């Protein structure tokens, strides 16, 4: 622990030790200085070597100031309590016999000085730790316990008071409101109502927290309350966690694999929002992301082993911020977006685990089944799952009214159990752990970025049949398995694109089986695509078609990133005419080619919305020819504009599916 976070027992020991050393300097003078100065670590306490007495006096002042604040009593009362502690230590029944020194704290390789196993010389680290623990639990903790402090203080005041006359003690008791109301005559109590007029200090959350921290046992007895009060500032950002996830997800859906890194650095958040079709949703999500950033980023020191650069530490997020500061990536400014999400998820899960353990120790398994954790994917994480609370509006008023009572001596007595139960019942029970499933952003110019258009320039490609596609997806069974296979496939695509560099136009490996290439060339011996068809039938010439099949299966809407200007809905009459014309089109070639052109080339609004679709897709290569050279293409409507291209594709794909 740091010096400032020392518990009362350690702080008291340090204060008394420094006082003893300083007293030695007064008594022994220069001879004391020569003997004591070498005890100070020069690398840490250089000032102590220059003037040990001044060094100790400064530490005593600091310890005294902190101790009085921790105990929450006047300096006079703290002084009397410490006198009482010292007085107890010299009593015969309080002295620790030599044989009580545990044998395990004496290091075998370093026998005690002068062969004495007593506490007089703390010559080993374990021995020192054992003494400090014993001293704290048996003496200091007992003295400063809130339940024992008031009677102990009253006893000490009587013991050390200079004026012991009854009149002086009665006056002091009345002045401090320490008189026992119960021994007053009933008639006097009815007439004066002393309990009603007795002074009560207003409730203070700081005082409540300090009282909780006075005893180390409270951390174990009330773990949720203790963790909440000690880390409440760190928890404030968590209520905005769902909005932060949503905003990053919106950016990823629109810009992942759609921009170069340089283009993304030039695109501000405000510009990205202005291009969104649902601007209200984007702005609400961004508002929550900013709140999460402002409340949480200041606590992020590093991401994994990488320390956050100072240039990013004081960075603020607004609409002028480049989107690269939000998009998660494990390098450059991308670590900011990744770091804040990692911090939020880690803080959330740490606190939820404390709640789980509390309920499990009480025998309640409604929060988490012993055999199955309550875990929610970040994809489905919502406001209902967040650690959201109202500190000043609900918790503090409840504690002030329901968790504070007044003792006979007028002192406040806190009910920590009720306070913790309120936190659980009202705010925290039923909250799940969150499993982060956030994709890393990939820019189009990133090393290894997937672009099947480049692949087709290296390896001639052939489409899979509809039956083969269905069989593969049935064997994979779920989008998760398809996603895993797609990642393996992207590794193959990246290597094939790089083979031969820019000097070799074509590589004749199309008929090589995919599994052979993976095992023999990439040396991935134990690879498993999760599909028997992929393992046994798929060749390198099928990679493009397989990758698109898996992509469409794992992505709900393949056109999420397509610009809104190309998503207008075609009129009903024009739609019927298009489906009629589709009978003369080769949809097996047209539909997949059209889909790929839309996904690859219509992320940015570079093509005019009024341009004919026929001109846009007509120059797509089909084997050694262009699509507009195919005989069937003359049936494609020439007047439909680009603003309807997504809807046109969906209608043609529907016709193609019906044909199948």
C-alpha positions as CSV (number, residue, x, y, z in Angstrom):
1,X,0.0,0.0,0.0
2,X,1.1,3.6,-0.5
3,X,1.9,5.8,2.5
4,X,-1.4,7.7,2.1
5,X,-3.5,4.5,2.1
6,X,-2.0,3.0,5.3
7,X,-4.5,1.6,7.7
8,X,-4.8,3.2,11.2
9,X,-2.7,0.4,12.8
10,X,0.3,0.9,10.4
11,X,0.0,4.7,10.7
12,X,0.0,4.6,14.5
13,X,3.0,2.3,14.6
14,X,4.9,4.6,12.2
15,X,4.0,7.6,14.3
16,X,5.1,6.0,17.6
17,X,8.3,4.7,16.0
18,X,9.2,8.1,14.6
19,X,8.4,9.7,18.0
20,X,10.7,7.2,19.8
21,X,13.5,7.9,17.3
22,X,13.1,11.7,17.7
23,X,13.1,11.4,21.5
24,X,16.4,9.4,21.2
25,X,17.9,12.3,19.3
26,X,17.0,14.7,22.1
27,X,18.4,12.5,24.8
28,X,21.6,11.2,23.1
29,X,22.5,14.1,20.7
30,X,25.3,13.5,18.2
31,X,26.0,10.0,19.3
32,X,22.5,9.0,18.5
33,X,22.8,10.6,15.0
34,X,25.8,8.5,14.2
35,X,24.0,5.3,15.2
36,X,20.6,6.0,13.6
37,X,21.5,7.7,10.3
38,X,22.8,4.5,8.6
39,X,19.3,2.9,9.2
40,X,17.8,5.2,6.6
41,X,17.8,4.2,2.9
42,X,19.9,6.9,1.3
43,X,18.3,6.3,-2.2
44,X,14.9,6.9,-0.8
45,X,15.5,9.3,2.2
46,X,18.4,11.5,1.2
47,X,17.1,14.3,3.5
48,X,17.3,11.9,6.5
49,X,21.1,11.6,6.0
50,X,21.4,15.4,6.0
51,X,19.4,16.1,9.1
52,X,17.7,13.0,10.7
53,X,15.9,15.0,13.4
54,X,14.2,17.4,11.0
55,X,13.3,14.5,8.7
56,X,11.6,12.6,11.6
57,X,9.8,15.8,12.9
58,X,8.3,16.4,9.4
59,X,7.1,12.8,9.2
60,X,5.6,13.0,12.7
61,X,3.6,16.1,11.7
62,X,2.4,14.4,8.5
63,X,1.4,11.2,10.3
64,X,-0.4,13.2,13.0
65,X,-2.4,15.2,10.5
66,X,-3.5,12.0,8.6
67,X,-4.2,10.0,11.8
68,X,-6.5,12.7,13.2
69,X,-8.4,12.7,10.0
70,X,-8.7,8.9,9.9
71,X,-9.9,8.7,13.5
72,X,-12.2,11.7,13.0
73,X,-11.6,13.0,16.5
74,X,-10.0,16.2,17.8
75,X,-6.2,16.4,18.3
76,X,-6.7,16.3,22.0
77,X,-8.8,13.1,21.8
78,X,-6.3,11.4,19.5
79,X,-3.5,12.4,21.9
80,X,-5.3,10.9,24.9
81,X,-6.1,7.7,23.0
82,X,-2.4,7.3,22.0
83,X,-1.4,7.9,25.7
84,X,-3.9,5.2,26.6
85,X,-2.3,2.9,24.0
86,X,1.2,3.5,25.4
87,X,0.0,3.0,28.9
88,X,-1.5,-0.4,28.0
89,X,1.7,-1.5,26.3
90,X,3.7,-1.3,29.5
91,X,1.1,-3.3,31.5
92,X,2.3,-6.9,32.4
93,X,-0.7,-8.5,30.8
94,X,-0.1,-6.6,27.5
95,X,3.6,-7.6,27.1
96,X,4.3,-10.3,24.6
97,X,6.4,-13.1,26.1
98,X,9.5,-14.2,24.2
99,X,8.2,-17.7,23.6
100,X,5.2,-16.2,21.6
101,X,7.5,-15.4,18.7
102,X,6.4,-17.9,15.9
103,X,9.4,-20.1,14.9
104,X,8.6,-19.7,11.2
105,X,9.3,-15.9,11.3
106,X,13.0,-16.5,12.2
107,X,14.9,-17.1,9.1
108,X,17.1,-20.2,9.2
109,X,19.9,-18.6,7.2
110,X,20.0,-15.5,9.4
111,X,19.8,-16.3,13.1
112,X,18.4,-13.7,15.5
113,X,20.8,-11.1,16.8
114,X,22.4,-12.2,20.1
115,X,20.5,-15.4,19.8
116,X,17.3,-13.9,21.3
117,X,14.0,-15.0,19.8
118,X,12.2,-12.0,21.4
119,X,10.4,-9.1,19.8
120,X,13.0,-6.6,21.1
121,X,15.1,-6.9,17.9
122,X,13.1,-7.2,14.6
123,X,16.0,-8.7,12.7
124,X,14.1,-10.5,9.9
125,X,11.3,-9.3,7.5
126,X,8.9,-12.1,8.5
127,X,9.5,-11.3,12.1
128,X,8.8,-7.6,11.5
129,X,5.6,-8.4,9.6
130,X,4.4,-10.7,12.4
131,X,5.0,-8.1,15.0
132,X,3.2,-5.4,13.0
133,X,0.2,-7.6,12.5
134,X,0.1,-8.6,16.2
135,X,0.5,-5.0,17.3
136,X,-2.2,-3.8,15.0
137,X,-4.9,-6.5,15.7
138,X,-4.3,-6.9,19.5
139,X,-3.8,-3.2,20.4
140,X,-4.4,-0.5,17.8
141,X,-7.5,-2.0,16.1
142,X,-9.1,-2.7,19.5
143,X,-8.4,0.9,20.6
144,X,-9.7,2.7,17.5
145,X,-12.7,0.4,16.8
146,X,-15.7,2.7,16.6
147,X,-17.7,0.7,19.1
148,X,-15.0,0.8,21.7
149,X,-13.6,4.3,21.1
150,X,-16.1,6.4,23.0
151,X,-16.0,4.5,26.3
152,X,-12.2,4.1,26.0
153,X,-11.8,7.8,25.4
154,X,-14.0,8.6,28.4
155,X,-12.0,6.2,30.5
156,X,-8.7,7.7,29.3
157,X,-10.0,11.3,30.0
158,X,-10.7,10.3,33.6
159,X,-7.4,8.6,33.9
160,X,-5.3,11.4,32.6
161,X,-7.4,14.4,33.6
162,X,-5.6,17.0,35.7
163,X,-8.7,18.0,37.6
164,X,-10.4,14.9,39.1
165,X,-13.0,16.7,41.1
166,X,-16.6,15.4,40.6
167,X,-17.8,18.9,39.6
168,X,-15.2,19.2,36.8
169,X,-16.1,15.7,35.4
170,X,-19.8,16.5,35.5
171,X,-19.3,19.8,33.7
172,X,-17.1,18.1,31.1
173,X,-19.7,15.3,30.5
174,X,-22.5,17.9,30.1
175,X,-20.3,20.0,27.8
176,X,-19.5,17.0,25.6
177,X,-23.1,15.6,26.0
178,X,-21.7,12.4,27.5
179,X,-24.1,12.2,30.4
180,X,-26.1,9.0,30.4
181,X,-29.7,9.9,29.7
182,X,-31.0,6.6,31.0
183,X,-30.0,7.4,34.7
184,X,-31.9,10.7,34.6
185,X,-35.2,10.9,36.5
186,X,-38.2,10.2,34.3
187,X,-39.8,13.6,35.2
188,X,-36.6,15.4,34.1
189,X,-36.5,13.5,30.8
190,X,-40.2,14.2,30.2
191,X,-39.7,17.9,30.9
192,X,-36.4,18.6,29.0
193,X,-36.4,15.8,26.3
194,X,-32.6,15.7,26.3
195,X,-32.4,13.1,23.5
196,X,-34.4,15.3,21.2
197,X,-32.1,18.3,21.7
198,X,-28.8,16.5,21.8
199,X,-26.5,17.5,19.0
200,X,-26.4,15.3,16.0
201,X,-23.8,15.9,13.3
202,X,-25.2,15.9,9.7
203,X,-24.7,12.7,7.7
204,X,-21.6,12.7,5.6
205,X,-20.8,10.1,3.0
206,X,-17.1,10.8,3.6
207,X,-17.5,10.1,7.4
208,X,-19.5,6.9,6.5
209,X,-16.8,5.7,4.2
210,X,-14.0,6.4,6.7
211,X,-15.9,4.6,9.4
212,X,-16.2,1.6,7.1
213,X,-12.5,1.7,6.4
214,X,-11.5,1.8,10.1
215,X,-11.7,-2.0,10.3
216,X,-10.0,-4.3,7.9
217,X,-12.7,-6.9,8.6
218,X,-15.3,-4.7,6.9
219,X,-13.7,-5.3,3.5
220,X,-14.5,-9.0,3.9
221,X,-17.8,-8.6,5.6
222,X,-19.2,-5.9,3.2
223,X,-17.2,-6.4,0.0
224,X,-19.7,-4.8,-2.4
225,X,-20.2,-1.7,-0.2
226,X,-16.5,-1.4,0.3
227,X,-15.6,-1.8,-3.4
228,X,-18.4,0.6,-4.4
229,X,-17.3,3.4,-2.0
230,X,-13.6,3.0,-2.7
231,X,-13.9,2.9,-6.5
232,X,-17.1,4.9,-7.1
233,X,-15.3,7.4,-9.4
234,X,-14.1,4.6,-11.5
235,X,-17.6,3.2,-11.9
236,X,-19.2,6.4,-13.1
237,X,-18.3,5.8,-16.8
238,X,-20.0,2.3,-16.8
239,X,-23.5,3.6,-17.3
240,X,-22.5,4.8,-20.7
241,X,-20.9,1.5,-21.7
242,X,-23.7,0.4,-24.1
243,X,-23.7,3.7,-25.9
244,X,-19.9,3.5,-26.3
245,X,-20.2,-0.1,-27.8
246,X,-23.0,1.1,-30.1
247,X,-21.0,4.0,-31.5
248,X,-17.9,2.0,-32.2
249,X,-20.1,-0.7,-33.8
250,X,-21.7,1.9,-36.1
251,X,-18.4,3.2,-37.2
252,X,-17.1,-0.3,-37.8
253,X,-20.1,-1.3,-39.8
254,X,-19.8,1.8,-42.1
255,X,-16.0,2.2,-42.4
256,X,-14.3,-1.1,-41.8
257,X,-12.4,-2.1,-44.9
258,X,-13.9,0.9,-46.7
259,X,-11.2,3.6,-46.3
260,X,-7.4,3.9,-46.3
261,X,-5.8,4.9,-43.1
262,X,-5.0,8.4,-44.4
263,X,-8.6,8.9,-45.6
264,X,-9.9,7.8,-42.1
265,X,-7.5,10.2,-40.4
266,X,-9.0,13.1,-42.5
267,X,-12.6,12.1,-41.8
268,X,-14.0,13.7,-38.6
269,X,-16.7,12.2,-36.4
270,X,-19.0,15.1,-37.3
271,X,-18.5,14.3,-41.0
272,X,-19.2,10.6,-40.4
273,X,-22.4,11.4,-38.5
274,X,-23.6,13.8,-41.3
275,X,-23.3,10.9,-43.8
276,X,-25.3,8.5,-41.7
277,X,-28.8,7.6,-42.7
278,X,-30.0,7.6,-39.0
279,X,-28.3,10.7,-37.7
280,X,-30.3,10.7,-34.4
281,X,-29.1,7.2,-33.5
282,X,-25.5,8.1,-34.3
283,X,-25.7,11.4,-32.3
284,X,-27.2,9.6,-29.2
285,X,-24.6,6.9,-29.4
286,X,-21.8,9.5,-29.8
287,X,-23.1,11.5,-26.8
288,X,-22.8,8.4,-24.6
289,X,-19.3,7.6,-26.0
290,X,-18.1,11.1,-25.1
291,X,-19.4,10.7,-21.5
292,X,-17.7,7.3,-21.2
293,X,-14.5,8.8,-22.5
294,X,-14.6,11.9,-20.2
295,X,-15.3,9.8,-17.1
296,X,-13.1,6.8,-17.9
297,X,-10.2,7.7,-20.1
298,X,-8.3,9.5,-17.2
299,X,-8.0,6.1,-15.4
300,X,-6.5,4.3,-18.4
301,X,-2.7,4.1,-18.0
302,X,-1.9,1.4,-20.5
303,X,-3.3,-1.1,-22.9
304,X,-1.9,-4.6,-22.1
305,X,1.9,-4.0,-21.9
306,X,1.8,-0.8,-23.9
307,X,1.8,2.4,-22.0
308,X,-0.6,5.0,-23.4
309,X,1.5,7.8,-25.0
310,X,1.4,11.2,-23.3
311,X,0.1,12.8,-26.5
312,X,-3.1,10.7,-26.1
313,X,-3.6,10.9,-22.3
314,X,-5.1,14.4,-22.3
315,X,-7.0,13.9,-25.6
316,X,-10.6,15.0,-25.6
317,X,-13.3,13.6,-28.0
318,X,-15.6,15.9,-30.0
319,X,-17.1,16.1,-33.5
320,X,-13.8,17.4,-34.9
321,X,-11.9,14.3,-33.7
322,X,-10.8,11.9,-36.5
323,X,-12.7,8.6,-36.5
324,X,-9.3,6.8,-36.2
325,X,-9.3,7.9,-32.5
326,X,-12.4,5.8,-31.9
327,X,-12.0,2.9,-34.3
328,X,-10.2,0.1,-32.3
329,X,-6.8,-1.2,-33.5
330,X,-3.8,-2.5,-31.7
331,X,-1.5,0.2,-32.9
332,X,-1.1,4.0,-33.3
333,X,-4.2,6.0,-32.2
334,X,-6.3,2.9,-32.5
335,X,-5.2,1.9,-29.0
336,X,-7.3,4.7,-27.6
337,X,-10.6,3.3,-28.9
338,X,-9.4,-0.2,-27.9
339,X,-8.1,1.0,-24.5
340,X,-11.3,2.7,-23.3
341,X,-13.4,-0.3,-24.2
342,X,-11.0,-2.6,-22.5
343,X,-11.1,-0.4,-19.4
344,X,-15.0,-0.3,-19.3
345,X,-15.3,-4.1,-19.8
346,X,-12.7,-4.9,-17.2
347,X,-14.2,-2.5,-14.6
348,X,-17.6,-3.9,-15.2
349,X,-16.5,-7.5,-14.9
350,X,-14.4,-6.9,-11.8
351,X,-17.3,-5.3,-9.9
352,X,-19.8,-8.0,-11.1
353,X,-17.4,-10.7,-9.8
354,X,-17.5,-9.1,-6.4
355,X,-21.3,-9.1,-6.4
356,X,-21.2,-12.8,-7.5
357,X,-18.9,-13.8,-4.7
358,X,-21.0,-12.0,-2.1
359,X,-24.2,-13.7,-3.1
360,X,-22.5,-17.1,-3.4
361,X,-21.0,-16.8,0.1
362,X,-24.5,-16.1,1.4
363,X,-25.8,-19.2,-0.4
364,X,-27.7,-17.3,-3.0
365,X,-27.2,-18.6,-6.5
366,X,-29.9,-16.5,-8.2
367,X,-27.1,-14.2,-9.6
368,X,-25.0,-17.0,-11.1
369,X,-25.7,-20.6,-11.5
370,X,-22.8,-22.7,-10.1
371,X,-22.3,-24.5,-13.4
372,X,-23.1,-21.7,-15.8
373,X,-21.9,-18.1,-15.7
374,X,-24.3,-15.3,-16.6
375,X,-22.4,-13.8,-19.5
376,X,-23.7,-11.5,-22.2
377,X,-22.0,-10.8,-25.5
378,X,-21.1,-7.1,-26.1
379,X,-23.3,-7.4,-29.2
380,X,-26.3,-7.7,-27.0
381,X,-25.2,-5.6,-24.1
382,X,-27.8,-3.0,-23.2
383,X,-28.7,-0.4,-20.6
384,X,-30.5,-3.1,-18.5
385,X,-27.1,-4.9,-18.1
386,X,-25.1,-1.9,-16.9
387,X,-23.9,-1.0,-13.4
388,X,-26.1,2.1,-13.3
389,X,-26.8,3.8,-9.9
390,X,-27.9,7.1,-8.4
391,X,-25.4,8.1,-5.7
392,X,-26.7,11.4,-4.5
393,X,-30.4,11.0,-5.5
394,X,-31.1,7.6,-3.9
395,X,-28.2,5.9,-2.1
396,X,-27.1,8.8,0.1
397,X,-30.6,9.7,1.2
398,X,-31.4,6.0,2.0
399,X,-28.2,5.6,4.1
400,X,-28.8,8.9,5.9
401,X,-32.4,7.8,6.9
402,X,-32.2,4.0,7.2
403,X,-28.6,3.2,8.1
404,X,-27.7,5.7,10.8
405,X,-28.7,5.5,14.5
406,X,-27.7,7.5,17.5
407,X,-26.1,5.9,20.5
408,X,-26.6,6.8,24.2
409,X,-23.5,9.0,24.0
410,X,-24.8,10.8,20.9
411,X,-22.4,9.1,18.6
412,X,-23.5,7.9,15.1
413,X,-23.8,4.2,14.6
414,X,-23.8,3.0,11.0
415,X,-25.5,-0.1,9.7
416,X,-23.2,-1.2,6.8
417,X,-25.2,-4.4,6.2
418,X,-28.4,-2.4,5.3
419,X,-26.4,-0.1,3.0
420,X,-24.9,-3.0,1.1
421,X,-28.2,-4.8,0.8
422,X,-29.7,-1.6,-0.7
423,X,-27.0,-1.5,-3.3
424,X,-27.6,-5.1,-4.3
425,X,-31.4,-4.9,-4.3
426,X,-31.9,-1.6,-6.1
427,X,-28.9,-1.3,-8.4
428,X,-26.7,-4.4,-8.8
429,X,-28.3,-7.8,-8.5
430,X,-28.8,-9.7,-11.8
431,X,-26.1,-7.9,-13.7
432,X,-24.2,-10.2,-16.1
433,X,-20.5,-10.4,-17.0
434,X,-19.8,-8.9,-20.5
435,X,-17.8,-10.8,-23.1
436,X,-16.3,-8.3,-25.5
437,X,-16.7,-9.3,-29.2
438,X,-15.5,-6.1,-30.8
439,X,-13.8,-6.3,-34.2
440,X,-10.5,-4.6,-34.9
441,X,-10.8,-2.0,-37.7
442,X,-9.0,-2.9,-40.9
443,X,-8.1,-0.2,-43.4
444,X,-7.9,-0.9,-47.1
445,X,-4.2,-0.2,-47.2
446,X,-3.3,-2.3,-44.1
447,X,-0.8,-5.0,-44.7
448,X,-2.8,-8.2,-45.2
449,X,-6.1,-6.5,-45.9
450,X,-8.5,-8.7,-47.9
451,X,-9.5,-7.6,-51.4
452,X,-10.7,-10.4,-53.6
453,X,-10.5,-8.1,-56.7
454,X,-6.7,-8.3,-56.3
455,X,-6.9,-12.0,-55.8
456,X,-8.7,-12.6,-59.1
457,X,-5.8,-10.8,-60.9
458,X,-3.4,-13.5,-59.4
459,X,-5.6,-16.6,-59.5
460,X,-8.4,-17.3,-62.0
461,X,-11.6,-17.9,-60.0
462,X,-14.7,-20.0,-60.5
463,X,-18.0,-19.8,-58.6
464,X,-19.3,-22.5,-56.3
465,X,-22.7,-24.0,-57.2
466,X,-25.7,-23.1,-55.1
467,X,-25.8,-26.7,-53.8
468,X,-22.1,-26.5,-52.7
469,X,-22.7,-23.3,-50.9
470,X,-25.7,-24.7,-49.0
471,X,-23.8,-27.8,-48.1
472,X,-20.9,-25.9,-46.7
473,X,-23.1,-23.6,-44.6
474,X,-25.1,-26.6,-43.3
475,X,-21.8,-28.3,-42.3
476,X,-20.5,-25.1,-40.5
477,X,-23.9,-24.7,-38.7
478,X,-23.4,-21.3,-37.2
479,X,-22.1,-17.8,-38.1
480,X,-19.4,-18.2,-35.4
481,X,-18.0,-21.3,-37.2
482,X,-18.3,-19.5,-40.6
483,X,-16.4,-16.5,-39.1
484,X,-13.6,-18.8,-38.0
485,X,-13.3,-20.4,-41.4
486,X,-13.4,-17.0,-43.1
487,X,-10.4,-15.8,-40.9
488,X,-8.4,-18.8,-42.1
489,X,-9.4,-18.1,-45.7
490,X,-8.3,-14.5,-45.4
491,X,-4.9,-15.7,-44.4
492,X,-4.7,-17.7,-47.6
493,X,-5.9,-14.8,-49.7
494,X,-3.3,-12.5,-48.2
495,X,-0.5,-14.9,-49.0
496,X,-1.8,-15.5,-52.5
497,X,-2.0,-11.8,-53.2
498,X,1.6,-11.4,-52.1
499,X,3.0,-14.3,-54.0
500,X,5.2,-13.2,-56.9
501,X,5.0,-9.5,-55.9
502,X,3.9,-7.0,-58.5
503,X,6.0,-8.6,-61.3
504,X,4.0,-11.8,-61.7
505,X,0.5,-11.2,-63.1
506,X,-0.9,-14.8,-62.8
507,X,0.1,-17.8,-60.8
508,X,-1.2,-21.2,-62.1
509,X,-2.4,-22.7,-58.8
510,X,-6.1,-22.6,-59.3
511,X,-6.5,-26.4,-59.4
512,X,-4.6,-27.0,-56.2
513,X,-6.8,-28.0,-53.3
514,X,-7.2,-25.4,-50.5
515,X,-6.3,-27.8,-47.7
516,X,-3.1,-28.9,-49.5
517,X,-2.0,-25.2,-49.9
518,X,-2.7,-24.5,-46.2
519,X,-0.8,-27.5,-45.0
520,X,2.1,-27.7,-47.5
521,X,2.7,-24.0,-48.3
522,X,1.5,-22.2,-45.2
523,X,2.6,-25.1,-42.9
524,X,-0.6,-25.0,-40.9
525,X,-0.7,-28.8,-40.3
526,X,-3.6,-29.0,-37.8
527,X,-5.9,-26.6,-39.5
528,X,-9.6,-27.4,-39.5
529,X,-12.1,-25.3,-41.5
530,X,-15.1,-27.0,-39.8
531,X,-16.6,-28.3,-43.1
532,X,-15.9,-31.6,-44.8
533,X,-16.7,-30.1,-48.2
534,X,-14.1,-27.3,-47.7
535,X,-11.5,-29.9,-46.6
536,X,-12.1,-32.3,-49.4
537,X,-13.5,-30.4,-52.5
538,X,-12.6,-26.7,-52.4
539,X,-9.7,-25.6,-54.6
540,X,-7.9,-22.3,-54.8
541,X,-10.0,-21.3,-57.8
542,X,-13.0,-21.4,-55.5
543,X,-11.6,-19.1,-52.8
544,X,-13.3,-15.9,-54.0
545,X,-16.8,-17.6,-54.1
546,X,-16.2,-19.3,-50.8
547,X,-15.1,-16.1,-49.0
548,X,-18.2,-14.2,-50.3
549,X,-20.5,-17.1,-49.2
550,X,-19.0,-17.0,-45.7
551,X,-19.1,-13.2,-45.5
552,X,-22.8,-13.1,-46.5
553,X,-23.6,-15.7,-43.9
554,X,-21.8,-13.9,-41.1
555,X,-23.0,-10.4,-41.9
556,X,-26.7,-9.6,-41.5
557,X,-26.6,-6.8,-44.2
558,X,-23.7,-6.9,-46.6
559,X,-24.6,-3.4,-47.8
560,X,-24.3,-1.7,-44.3
561,X,-21.3,0.2,-45.5
562,X,-22.8,1.3,-48.8
563,X,-23.5,5.0,-49.0
564,X,-27.1,6.0,-48.4
565,X,-27.4,7.7,-51.8
566,X,-27.5,4.3,-53.5
567,X,-30.3,2.9,-51.3
568,X,-33.4,4.5,-52.6
569,X,-36.4,2.2,-53.2
570,X,-37.6,1.5,-56.7
571,X,-41.2,2.2,-57.6
572,X,-43.6,-0.7,-57.6
573,X,-44.3,-0.5,-61.3
574,X,-40.6,-0.3,-62.2
575,X,-39.9,-3.2,-59.9
576,X,-42.4,-5.4,-61.7
577,X,-40.9,-4.5,-65.1
578,X,-37.4,-5.3,-63.8
579,X,-38.5,-8.7,-62.5
580,X,-40.1,-9.4,-65.9
581,X,-36.9,-8.3,-67.7
582,X,-34.9,-10.6,-65.4
583,X,-36.2,-13.6,-67.3
584,X,-33.8,-12.7,-70.1
585,X,-30.8,-12.1,-67.9
586,X,-28.1,-14.6,-66.8
587,X,-28.7,-14.1,-63.1
588,X,-26.1,-16.7,-62.1
589,X,-23.4,-14.3,-63.5
590,X,-25.2,-11.0,-62.9
591,X,-26.2,-11.3,-59.3
592,X,-22.9,-12.1,-57.6
593,X,-21.0,-9.7,-59.8
594,X,-23.4,-6.9,-59.1
595,X,-23.2,-7.6,-55.3
596,X,-19.4,-7.4,-55.3
597,X,-19.3,-4.2,-57.3
598,X,-21.8,-2.5,-54.9
599,X,-19.8,-3.6,-51.8
600,X,-16.4,-2.8,-53.2
601,X,-17.0,0.5,-55.0
602,X,-20.0,2.3,-53.5
603,X,-18.8,3.0,-50.0
604,X,-18.0,6.6,-50.9
605,X,-20.5,8.8,-53.0
606,X,-18.1,9.1,-55.9
607,X,-20.6,7.8,-58.6
608,X,-23.5,10.1,-59.5
609,X,-26.8,8.9,-58.2
610,X,-28.4,9.8,-61.5
611,X,-26.0,7.7,-63.6
612,X,-27.4,4.6,-65.3
613,X,-26.8,1.3,-63.5
614,X,-26.2,-0.4,-66.9
615,X,-23.1,1.8,-67.4
616,X,-21.7,1.0,-63.9
617,X,-22.0,-2.8,-64.1
618,X,-21.6,-3.1,-67.9
619,X,-17.8,-2.8,-67.8
620,X,-17.4,-5.5,-65.2
621,X,-15.1,-8.3,-66.5
622,X,-16.8,-11.7,-67.2
623,X,-14.0,-14.1,-68.2
624,X,-12.2,-12.5,-71.1
625,X,-15.1,-10.1,-72.0
626,X,-17.0,-7.3,-70.4
627,X,-20.6,-7.8,-69.2
628,X,-22.0,-5.3,-71.7
629,X,-20.6,-7.6,-74.5
630,X,-22.7,-10.5,-73.4
631,X,-25.8,-11.2,-75.5
632,X,-28.2,-11.4,-72.6
633,X,-27.1,-8.0,-71.1
634,X,-29.2,-6.2,-73.8
635,X,-32.3,-7.1,-71.7
636,X,-31.0,-5.1,-68.7
637,X,-33.0,-1.9,-68.3
638,X,-30.9,1.1,-69.5
639,X,-32.8,3.9,-67.7
640,X,-32.7,2.8,-64.0
641,X,-30.4,5.2,-62.1
642,X,-27.7,4.4,-59.6
643,X,-29.7,5.6,-56.6
644,X,-31.7,2.4,-56.9
645,X,-28.9,-0.1,-57.3
646,X,-29.2,-1.8,-53.9
647,X,-32.9,-2.3,-54.4
648,X,-32.4,-3.5,-57.9
649,X,-29.9,-6.0,-56.7
650,X,-32.3,-7.3,-54.1
651,X,-35.1,-7.7,-56.7
652,X,-32.8,-9.6,-59.1
653,X,-31.5,-11.8,-56.3
654,X,-35.1,-12.6,-55.3
655,X,-35.8,-13.7,-58.9
656,X,-32.6,-15.7,-59.0
657,X,-33.5,-17.5,-55.8
658,X,-37.0,-18.3,-57.2
659,X,-35.4,-19.7,-60.3
660,X,-33.2,-22.0,-58.2
